[in-house]
Amino acid sequence: MKYLRWLPIFFLILSANAHALQSKIEILEQFDNLRMVAFVDKKAIRDSPEWNPNIDPPPLTIVEAIQAVKEFNKASKNLGAIKEIEIRPVPNYEKHWHYLIKIANDLMKTKYSIYVVLMSGKVVPAIIEPQAIK
């Protein structure tokens, strides 16, 4: 009986480690003159709707993708102007696509924030790689 009180703590540790071990894929893209990388859970990609651009409209519209980024940043009152939006396939998942949304951000050294938005509406902030010193 004395070990039962430790059971909830054991399950908490176990669940935290299971979440950390979820496999991610790396989305590495060139977006204008910026190189960016985002790490996305494989499950999130598989759970997002498939899309064939030759047949159907995208499952997530541009307006919905922008709204998802705004919701993701709802604590930030100074969300800058949208500078560019592109739609691309997820690497190695040919039926799954994502938006890249570049937003002005004067607080960043690169002056931009970039977000990956899956067709499910899941938003993943990207990391902008520093440019090499020439």
C-alpha positions in Angstrom: 0.0 0.0 0.0 2.8 2.4 0.8 3.9 2.3 -2.9 0.5 3.3 -4.2 1.1 6.9 -3.3 4.1 7.0 -5.7 2.0 5.6 -8.6 0.7 8.9 -9.9 4.2 10.4 -9.9 5.5 7.4 -11.8 2.8 7.8 -14.5 3.4 11.6 -14.7 7.1 10.9 -15.4 6.3 8.2 -17.9 3.8 10.4 -19.8 6.3 13.3 -20.0 9.0 11.1 -21.4 6.6 9.6 -23.9 5.7 13.1 -25.2 9.4 14.0 -25.5 10.1 10.9 -27.6 7.5 11.6 -30.3 9.3 11.6 -33.6 9.5 14.9 -35.5 10.5 15.7 -39.0 12.6 18.6 -40.0 11.1 21.0 -42.6 14.1 22.9 -44.0 13.1 25.6 -46.5 14.5 28.5 -48.4 12.0 31.4 -48.1 13.1 34.4 -50.1 16.7 35.1 -48.9 16.1 33.4 -45.6 16.7 29.7 -44.6 14.4 28.4 -42.0 13.8 25.2 -40.2 10.8 23.9 -38.3 10.4 20.7 -36.3 6.9 19.1 -36.8 5.5 16.0 -35.1 5.0 13.2 -37.6 1.6 12.5 -36.1 0.5 16.2 -36.7 1.4 15.7 -40.4 -0.4 12.4 -40.7 -3.4 13.9 -38.9 -3.6 16.9 -41.3 -5.8 16.5 -44.4 -4.3 15.2 -47.6 -4.6 17.5 -50.6 -4.2 17.1 -54.4 -3.9 20.6 -55.9 -4.9 19.2 -59.3 -8.3 18.2 -58.1 -9.5 20.1 -55.0 -9.1 23.5 -53.3 -6.9 23.4 -50.2 -8.5 22.1 -47.1 -7.3 25.2 -45.2 -7.8 28.5 -46.9 -5.3 31.3 -46.8 -7.6 33.3 -44.6 -7.9 30.4 -42.1 -4.1 29.9 -42.1 -3.6 33.6 -41.3 -6.3 33.3 -38.5 -4.5 30.3 -37.1 -1.2 32.3 -36.9 -3.1 35.2 -35.2 -4.6 32.8 -32.7 -1.2 31.2 -32.1 0.1 34.7 -31.3 -2.9 36.0 -29.4 -0.7 37.2 -26.5 1.3 39.4 -28.9 -0.5 42.6 -29.6 2.0 43.8 -32.2 1.7 41.1 -34.8 3.3 42.7 -37.8 2.1 42.9 -41.4 2.1 39.8 -43.5 4.9 40.0 -46.0 4.6 36.7 -47.9 2.6 33.5 -48.0 3.5 30.3 -49.9 2.1 26.9 -50.1 4.4 23.9 -50.4 4.3 20.1 -50.0 5.7 18.7 -46.8 9.0 16.9 -47.6 8.6 13.1 -47.9 4.8 13.4 -47.4 3.7 14.1 -51.0 -0.1 14.3 -50.2 0.4 16.7 -47.3 1.0 20.4 -47.8 1.7 23.4 -45.6 1.7 27.2 -45.8 4.7 29.3 -45.0 3.7 32.7 -43.6 6.3 35.4 -43.2 5.3 38.3 -40.9 7.2 41.5 -40.1 8.7 41.5 -36.7 10.9 44.5 -35.8 12.0 42.8 -32.6 13.7 40.0 -34.5 17.3 40.4 -35.8 16.0 39.2 -39.2 13.0 41.5 -39.0 10.6 38.6 -39.7 8.9 35.7 -38.0 8.0 32.6 -40.1 5.4 30.1 -39.4 4.6 26.7 -40.8 0.8 26.1 -40.9 -0.4 22.5 -41.7 -3.7 22.0 -43.5 -5.2 21.0 -40.1 -4.5 24.5 -38.9 -1.7 23.5 -36.6 0.9 26.3 -36.4 4.6 25.6 -35.8 7.0 28.6 -35.5 10.1 28.3 -37.6 13.7 29.1 -36.7 15.4 31.4 -39.1 19.0 30.2 -39.6 21.6 33.0 -39.4 23.3 33.8 -42.6 26.9 32.8 -43.0 29.6 35.4 -42.6 31.1 36.2 -46.0 
